[in-house]
Amino acid sequence: MEDLKANKIDYVKIGDKRFNLVVFKKENFNNDITSQIDFQQSMISIADVLHEDEAKKSIMHNAMHGLLTFMGEDELEENEAVVSRIANGMLMMMKDNQELFKYLMKTD
């Protein structure tokens, strides 16, 4: 997750809410969780054992949970398979169309 640290990316903004990105030590947990979003604490946690690509997918996955909740799509947000497909598809599309996303992000 060196890119995340190097680029000083420390939060994800979804609607009017900022979710802090926190890297946690996986060794301190006994379960299989490697990432999660906490709506009460406005935080997305990512395990330190994830490789860069896995971390990116996990951030996008949890951001999709946040976006779907913000949009009031609770039924979709609770469906892990749908969230994963949307997140993986968005990440793939963003990687495959970087110039388009740069254009879309430009402000006048």
N, C-alpha and C positions, 0 to 999 in steps of 0.2 A: 504494500500500500504506500510505497514511496511517492508515487505521483500525487496522491491525495495530500500527503504532508508537504511535499515540495511546492505544490500549487496553493497551499494554505486554504484548502477547501475545508471549512469547518461546520457548514450547515447546508441544509436544503430548504428552500423557501417554497411552500405550497400554499397558495392563496394568501391569506393574511398571517400565516403562521410560519415561524422558523423552527426547523427541527435540527438540533445540534447533532453533528456526526461525532460519534465517540467510538474509539477502538478499545475493546476490552480484552483482557488476557483470558484466553479459552481455558487455560489450566485451572482457573478459579471456579469453573462451572462443571457440574457432573452430568449435564444433559447434552443432547445433540444440537442444541441451538447454536448457530454461527452468526445469526443476525436477527434483529427484530426492531420494530417501531414501537415506541411508547408514546401514546397520545397524551397521557396525563403530564408526562415530563417533557414533552416535545423533543424527543430524542430518537435518533436512529443509531443503534449499536451494531458494530461489526467486529467479529472475532479477529484477533491478531494472527491467527493461523491461515487465514484466507490468502491465496495468491491474488495478484493484481486483478486479473480477469474475473475471478470469483467475487472479489470485493465489489467491483463495478456492477456485476449482475445483482448482488445482494443490495447495494444501494438503490439501484433502479427498482428492484422488486419492492423494497420497503417504501420507496417514494410513490410507487403505484398504489400501495395500500393507502398512503396518505392522500393522494389525489382522488382516489375513488371515494374515500370518506368525505373529503372536502366537497365533492360533487353530489353527495347524498346518495351514492350508489352502494348502500350497505350490503345488499345481497351479493353484488359482484365482489366487493371488498373481502367478503368472508370466504370466497371461493379461491383457494390457493392455486388451483390449476389455471384458472382464468388470469389471476394476477401474474403468475409466472409467464404465461404465454404473451400477455400484453407487454410485460417488462422486457422479456427477451426479444420480442419483435421490435419494440421501440429502440432498444440498444443496438440491434442489428441495423435498423434503418438509419439511425444516427451515424453509425460507423461507415455505412456504405454510401452515405450522402452528405459528407462533411461540408462540402461547399454550399449545398442547399441550406443546411442548418446555420452556417455562418451568415448567409444572406437573410434567412428568416430572423436571426437574432439582431441584425443591424437596426439601429435606431437612427432616425433622420435628425 
